[in-house]
Amino acid sequence: MQYICDAPGSKTWFRIETDGEAALESDAMSHLVEKHFLQAWESAASTYHSTSSPFVEQNIGLKAHVQRVMPLFLTLRSAEGNALVTAMLPPGGRYDPAFRIVIVGPENRDPYPEHGEAIRKLGEHFGFSLERIRCYPYGGATLSRK
């Protein structure tokens, strides 16, 4: 996981960078962030075009490309390392009004009452607001178990 920023209450935001980390997040939070992470990874990987011709070097830039073009998957952790909130933001953390931001708590519960300040801090870090009405997804695409 990659450190993103600190949040009030001795909490920290991290970027989920691998399918293993996404699997751990799914288990800890009882939702399917792993499924969405893998779909985003595959979609991003399908847009990669190697600039190298030797077979051994063809995928040398794949990981960097994927991390640049896929959505950011983030986890809020307590000081003890417990998963508290999962977020999916636009690629590169750049505001995109067409992108459906998703922020959920364990079992897809609303994380805003308990972790609203930490979510606000994440929005400040990226330079845009993460209002509950736009980011807590019931009625649209979610990270739910289906």
Helices and strands as residue ranges (DSSP letters): E 2-7, E 11-15, H 19-29, H 33-45, G 55-57, H 62-69, E 72-77, E 83-89, G 91-93, E 102-104, G 106-108, H 112-126, H 132-135
